[in-house]
Amino acid sequence: MRTCPNCHTGQLRLRTVNYGNWHAGQYVVVPNLPAWSCDVCALCQIDAEALQRLLPLIGPVTQPDPTQPRRAASAQVSINDLAHDDSDRDRRTA
């Protein structure tokens, strides 16, 4: 284990986190990415090797595009509008 570079007290432990950042003008979330987390100050650093493998797939980190409008609340999809599979008998409604 490594000593935390932020607090110099805690130990960095490997765990998985959800990574989220802007790439090519889109907000991208990657679940279960390896990261080093301090057990004292909660510093979280994405594993360098994992990030090197990920960046060619999603592109470089960018800022959000201010010229693109954000999705209005009325344009969001309701959970009831999503396609569903009624083949599961336990989930059918009477």
N, C-alpha and C positions, 0 to 999 in steps of 0.2 A: 504494500500500500504506500501511497505517496502522501506527504504532508501538504495541507491546503496552502496554495500561494496567496490566498486572501487573508485568512485569519492566523496562519502559521501555528495553529493549535490542533485543528481537526484533521481527520484522515479522509482522503478521497476514496470513495467506494464506487465500484462499477454497478450501475443499475440501468434500467431502460426508462426513457422519457418520451413524451410527445413533443416533437420538434415542430415549431411553426415560425415561418418567416416569409417575406416577400421575395419572389423569384420571377423575373420577367413580367413584372406588373401584376402578378397573381399571388394571392396568399396561399401558401402551400403548407399542409400539415402532414407530417410523417410520423406515424405511431411507432412505438417500440424501438427507438433509436438508442444505441448505447451511449451512455454519458457518465461522467465522473461527478459524484455529488459529495460535498463535505458534510460530515455528520455533526458539525458544530455550527457553522455559519450558513449552511444550505447553498453555498456556491455550486453552480451547475455548469459543467463544461462538456459540450458534445465531444465524443471521442473523435480525435483527429483522423484516424484511419477510416472510420465510418463516414465522416463528413467528406473526405476525399473521394470515396466511392459514390456518394450521393450527389454531389454537385454536378458531375457531368450529366446526370439524368434529369435534373430539374433546373439547371442553369445557375448563373451567379446571383448573389443576393442583390436586390434592387429596392428602390423606394416605391411605394404605391403610386399609381398614375393618377394625379389629381384631376385630369381631364375626363376620366371615366366616371360616370355616375355610380353611386353605390346602389345596390338593390333596395328598392323601397320595401317597407314592411308589408304592404299589400301585395307585392309581387312574390313574396315567399310562398313556398309550397306547404300546404297543410299536410299533416301526417295522414289525414283521411283521404287525401288525393293520390297517395302513393299506391302503386300496384301491389297487390297482395295475393298470396296463394291460399286458397281455401281447402287444400287437401289435408291439412292437419285437423283431425276430428276434435282434438282437445281445445282448439282455438276457435271453433265455430260458435257463433252466437245462435241462440234458439229463436 
